[in-house]
């Protein structure tokens, strides 16, 4: 090269591979799935457990590691989005640093909801520039959404997931028996992610929810149909995430319900759970799709009938066009300068638009207010 300049090109390819395993009753001493990664003899595990899980399963968790003669340091982590903070991230790291683990063969274990697995995954990825970790989701939201992909993160400066990284786990273990102790609100919270997939990707899943969804809510997905719905949802999520783990393509079907929900969830004094904000976004986006002629009247009717049939009650308190527009602007930065808003195109399909206008959001908000104040059957004429 001229003027004494030189250039070197460094190229390296890394294979990302991890298993998502369905393994009921993981803290039964005879179940060794949790120990299938890392060394077994004379070893340690750093375990972070959701405080709600600790309430129901603390003795079993400790007995499990004692039975297998593994020295375990078990710390609890408070649930809730407000605890997805820099302070709690640092607390996990301080606890970990006081209990040093071997860098490659003593994986960290995260047992809890999506907030916990996101924080612990970020801690694992940043401690010593990366130590292995295992995710055990214990909420329906974590089971369907946070557990399957490789995103980790914490909230920062008033913004959701502003700090984070892509950090693959070594293993994800799914045990739906944990769902038995969830309050109904948290079952419905996670169900919003299943509903999202059904609307924009899987018409068959939508039909399963129409026929059996309400019963699955009551059984907390402990029956055979509930298991089938969970498995189908996991498979659908993996199909969408696997080819695009690092989000090189920012037009993602799984972002349906995640455009306007960002502002709703992070607004001051918001009491909405993540899925509840996603549900409002689903409703707003579906109304916009109908107004544009992308979604038929029958499709919109089926979506709102299913929302009601599953037992959701949409709380539109705090929903206003200015907030949703601000959220859309923020997501446009996140999506590299384009809106890339997924809208349902019938049941089981979607398209992406980049020209949503404030007037459309205003109209959709008025329509949603009408929907939530008038009995559902009065909205449609056969």
C-alpha positions in Angstrom: 0.0 0.0 0.0 1.1 3.6 -0.6 2.5 6.1 2.0 3.6 3.3 4.3 0.0 2.2 5.1 -0.8 -1.4 5.7 -4.0 -3.3 6.3 -4.7 -6.6 7.9 -8.0 -8.5 7.7 -8.9 -10.7 10.7 -11.6 -13.2 10.0 -13.0 -15.8 12.5 -16.1 -17.9 12.5 -17.7 -19.2 15.6 -20.4 -21.9 15.7 -23.3 -21.1 18.0 -24.9 -24.3 19.3 -27.0 -25.0 22.3 -29.9 -27.3 23.2 -33.4 -26.4 24.4 -34.4 -29.5 26.4 -37.8 -30.4 27.8 -37.1 -32.1 31.1 -39.8 -32.3 33.8 -39.0 -32.2 37.5 -35.4 -31.1 37.1 -34.7 -31.0 40.8 -35.5 -34.6 41.3 -32.1 -36.1 42.2 -32.6 -38.8 39.6 -32.8 -36.2 36.9 -29.3 -35.2 35.8 -30.1 -32.8 32.9 -28.9 -29.9 35.0 -25.5 -31.5 35.3 -25.1 -32.5 31.7 -22.9 -29.4 31.1 -19.6 -29.0 32.8 -17.6 -31.1 35.2 -19.3 -33.4 37.7 -16.7 -34.5 40.2 -15.4 -32.2 43.0 -17.0 -29.2 41.3 -19.0 -26.0 42.1 -22.0 -24.2 40.7 -23.1 -20.6 41.2 -26.9 -20.6 41.2 -29.2 -17.6 40.9 -32.8 -18.3 41.9 -35.8 -16.1 41.6 -37.1 -15.2 45.1 -40.5 -16.6 44.2 -38.9 -19.9 43.2 -36.9 -19.9 46.4 -40.1 -19.7 48.3 -41.5 -22.9 46.9 -38.4 -24.9 46.0 -35.4 -23.8 48.2 -35.1 -27.1 50.1 -35.3 -29.2 46.9 -32.7 -27.1 45.1 -30.2 -27.4 48.0 -30.9 -31.1 48.4 -30.3 -31.6 44.7 -26.8 -30.3 44.8 -26.0 -31.9 48.1 -27.1 -35.3 46.7 -24.7 -34.9 43.8 -21.9 -33.7 46.1 -21.6 -30.3 44.3 -20.7 -27.2 46.2 -23.4 -24.7 45.3 -23.6 -21.1 46.2 -27.3 -20.2 45.8 -28.4 -16.5 45.8 -31.8 -15.1 45.4 -32.9 -12.4 42.9 -36.0 -10.2 43.2 -38.5 -10.6 40.3 -40.0 -7.7 38.4 -38.9 -5.4 35.6 -37.8 -2.8 38.1 -35.1 -5.1 39.3 -33.5 -5.4 35.9 -31.0 -2.8 36.9 -27.3 -2.0 36.9 -27.2 -2.3 40.7 -28.6 -5.9 40.6 -26.3 -6.8 37.8 -23.4 -5.7 39.8 -24.7 -7.5 42.9 -24.7 -10.7 41.0 -21.2 -10.1 39.8 -19.9 -9.3 43.3 -21.5 -12.5 44.7 -20.0 -14.5 41.8 -16.5 -12.9 42.3 -16.6 -13.9 46.0 -17.2 -17.5 44.9 -14.8 -18.0 42.1 -15.7 -20.7 39.5 -13.5 -22.3 36.9 -13.8 -20.4 33.8 -15.0 -23.1 31.4 -16.4 -26.1 33.2 -18.5 -24.8 36.1 -21.5 -23.1 34.5 -23.6 -20.5 36.2 -27.2 -21.6 36.5 -30.1 -19.1 36.2 -33.4 -20.3 37.6 -36.3 -17.8 37.2 -38.2 -15.6 34.9 -37.1 -13.6 31.9 -35.8 -10.7 34.0 -33.5 -13.0 36.0 -32.2 -15.0 33.0 -31.5 -11.7 31.1 -29.5 -10.2 34.0 -27.6 -13.4 34.8 -26.9 -14.1 31.1 -25.4 -10.6 30.8 -23.3 -11.2 34.0 -22.1 -14.5 32.6 -21.1 -12.9 29.3 -19.2 -10.1 30.9 -17.5 -12.0 33.8 -13.9 -12.9 32.8 -15.1 -12.0 29.2 -17.5 -14.9 29.3 -18.3 -17.9 31.4 -20.9 -20.6 30.4 -24.4 -20.5 31.8 -27.6 -22.5 31.8 -31.1 -21.1 31.7 -34.0 -22.6 33.6 -37.1 -20.4 32.9 -39.8 -20.7 35.5 -42.4 -18.3 34.2 -44.5 -18.7 31.0 -43.0 -15.5 29.6 -39.5 -16.8 30.2 -40.4 -20.2 28.9 -41.7 -18.9 25.5 -39.7 -15.8 25.0 -36.5 -15.0 27.0 -35.2 -18.5 27.3 -35.0 -19.4 23.6 -32.8 -16.7 22.1 -29.4 -15.4 23.0 -30.2 -11.8 24.0 -29.2 -10.6 27.5 -29.6 -7.2 29.0 -30.4 -4.8 31.7 -32.3 -1.5 31.9 -30.3 1.7 31.9 -31.0 5.4 32.0 -34.7 4.9 32.1 -34.5 2.7 28.9 -35.4 -1.0 28.7 -32.6 -3.3 27.8 -30.3 -0.4 26.8 -27.2 -2.4 28.0 -26.8 -6.0 27.0 -25.1 -8.4 24.6 -25.7 -11.5 22.6 -24.6 -14.4 24.9 -25.7 -18.0 24.0 -26.3 -20.3 26.9 -24.8 -23.7 27.0 -28.3 -25.2 27.7 -31.9 -24.2 28.2 -34.0 -26.6 30.3 -37.8 -26.3 30.1 -39.9 -27.7 33.0 -43.5 -26.7 32.7 -44.3 -28.0 36.2 -42.9 -24.7 37.5 -45.9 -23.0 35.9 -48.3 -24.6 38.4 -47.5 -22.0 41.1 -47.8 -19.0 38.8 -50.7 -16.5 39.5 -53.2 -16.3 36.6 -52.0 -12.8 35.7 -48.5 -14.2 34.9 -49.9 -17.1 32.9 -51.8 -14.5 30.8 -48.6 -12.4 30.7 -46.7 -15.2 29.0 -49.7 -16.2 26.8 -49.4 -12.8 25.0 -46.1 -14.1 23.4 -47.9 -17.2 22.2 -50.7 -15.1 20.8 -48.2 -13.0 19.0 -46.7 -16.0 17.3 -50.1 -17.3 16.4 -51.3 -14.1 14.7 -48.2 -13.4 12.6 -46.8 -16.8 11.9 -48.9 -19.9 12.7 -52.6 -20.1 11.8 -52.8 -23.6 13.3 -51.6 -22.4 16.6 -54.2 -19.6 16.5 -56.9 -22.3 15.9 -55.6 -24.3 18.9 -55.9 -21.2 21.1 -59.4 -20.6 19.8 -60.4 -24.2 20.7 -58.4 -24.9 23.8 -56.7 -21.7 25.0 -59.0 -20.8 27.8 -58.8 -24.3 29.3 -55.0 -24.2 29.1 -55.0 -21.0 31.1 -57.1 -22.7 33.8 -54.8 -25.8 33.8 -51.7 -23.6 33.6 -50.7 -25.6 30.6 -50.4 -28.8 32.6 -52.6 -30.9 30.3 -51.7 -32.6 27.0 -53.1 -29.8 24.8 -51.3 -27.2 26.9 -48.0 -29.1 26.4 -48.7 -29.3 22.6 -49.3 -25.5 22.5 -46.1 -24.8 24.4 -44.0 -27.1 22.2 -45.5 -25.6 19.0 -44.7 -22.1 20.3 -41.1 -23.0 21.2 -40.6 -24.5 17.7 -42.1 -21.4 16.1 -39.9 -19.1 18.1 -36.8 -21.1 17.3 -37.7 -21.1 13.6 -37.8 -17.3 13.7 -34.7 -16.7 15.8 -32.2 -19.4 14.6 -31.5 -17.9 11.2 -31.1 -14.4 12.7 -29.7 -14.9 16.2 -27.6 -11.7 16.0 -30.4 -9.7 14.4 -28.5 -8.9 11.2 -32.0 -8.7 9.7 -34.0 -6.1 11.6 -37.3 -6.9 10.0 -38.4 -9.6 12.5 -41.8 -11.2 12.8 -41.2 -11.7 16.5 -41.2 -7.9 16.9 -44.9 -7.9 16.4 -46.4 -6.4 19.5 -43.0 -4.8 20.4 -43.2 -1.4 18.7 -45.7 0.6 20.8 -45.3 -1.7 23.9 -41.9 -0.3 24.6 -43.3 3.1 25.5 -46.2 1.7 27.4 -44.0 -0.5 29.5 -41.4 2.2 30.3 -43.7 5.1 30.9 -43.4 6.6 34.4 -45.6 4.9 36.9 -46.6 2.2 34.5 -47.8 -1.0 36.2 -48.1 -3.0 33.0 -46.3 -6.3 32.8 -44.4 -6.9 29.5 -47.0 -9.2 28.1 -49.8 -6.7 29.0 -48.0 -4.0 27.1 -47.5 -6.4 24.2 -51.2 -7.2 24.1 -52.1 -3.5 23.8 -49.6 -3.2 21.0 -51.1 -6.3 19.3 -54.5 -4.6 19.4 -53.3 -1.3 18.1 -51.2 -2.9 15.3 -54.2 -5.1 14.3 -56.5 -2.0 14.1 -53.9 -0.2 12.0 -53.6 -3.3 9.7 -57.4 -3.4 9.3 -57.6 0.3 8.5 -54.9 -0.2 5.8 -56.8 -3.2 4.3 -54.0 -5.5 5.1 -56.2 -7.4 7.6 -59.8 -8.3 6.9 -62.7 -7.5 9.1 -63.1 -11.2 9.8 -59.4 -11.4 10.8 -59.7 -8.5 13.2 -62.9 -10.0 14.6 -61.1 -13.3 15.3 -58.2 -11.6 17.0 -60.4 -9.6 19.3 -62.7 -12.6 20.0 -59.7 -14.7 20.9 -58.3 -11.9 23.2 -61.7 -11.9 25.0 -62.0 -15.6 25.0 -58.6 -16.2 26.6 -59.7 -14.0 29.5 -57.7 -10.9 28.7 -59.0 -7.5 29.8 -57.2 -4.7 28.0 -56.4 -1.8 30.3 -55.9 1.2 28.0 -55.2 3.6 30.9 -52.2 5.7 29.9 -52.5 4.7 26.2 -52.2 7.9 24.2 -51.1 8.7 20.7 -48.1 10.9 21.8 -46.7 8.1 23.9 -47.1 5.5 21.1 -45.6 7.9 18.6 -42.6 8.5 20.8 -42.2 4.7 21.2 -42.3 4.3 17.4 -39.6 6.9 17.0 -37.4 5.1 19.6 -37.9 1.7 17.9 -37.0 3.3 14.6 -33.5 4.2 16.0 -33.3 0.6 17.3 -34.2 -0.7 13.9 -31.5 1.3 12.2 -33.6 4.2 10.8 -36.6 2.3 9.5 -39.9 1.7 11.3 -40.1 -2.0 10.2 -43.5 -2.3 12.0 -44.9 -5.9 11.6 -48.6 -5.9 10.9 -50.8 -9.0 10.6 -51.7 -9.9 7.1 -54.5 -12.3 7.8 -54.1 -14.9 10.5 -50.7 -16.6 10.4 -48.8 -14.1 8.2 -47.4 -10.5 8.4 -45.9 -7.8 6.4 -43.6 -4.9 7.4 -44.4 -1.2 6.9 -42.2 1.9 7.2 -44.7 4.7 6.9 -47.0 4.5 9.9 -48.4 8.0 10.5 -49.4 9.8 13.7 -52.9 10.1 12.4 -53.2 6.3 12.1 -52.1 5.9 15.7 -54.6 8.5 16.8 -57.4 6.7 15.0 -56.3 3.3 16.4 -56.3 4.7 19.9 -59.8 6.0 19.5 -60.9 2.6 18.2 -59.2 0.8 21.1 -61.0 3.0 23.6 -64.3 2.1 21.9 -63.4 -1.6 22.0 -62.7 -1.5 25.7 -65.8 0.3 26.6 -68.4 -1.5 24.5 -69.3 -5.2 24.7 -67.3 -7.2 22.1 -70.3 -8.6 20.4 -71.6 -5.1 19.5 -68.5 -4.4 17.4 -69.3 -6.8 14.6 -72.3 -7.3 12.4 -72.5 -10.7 10.8 
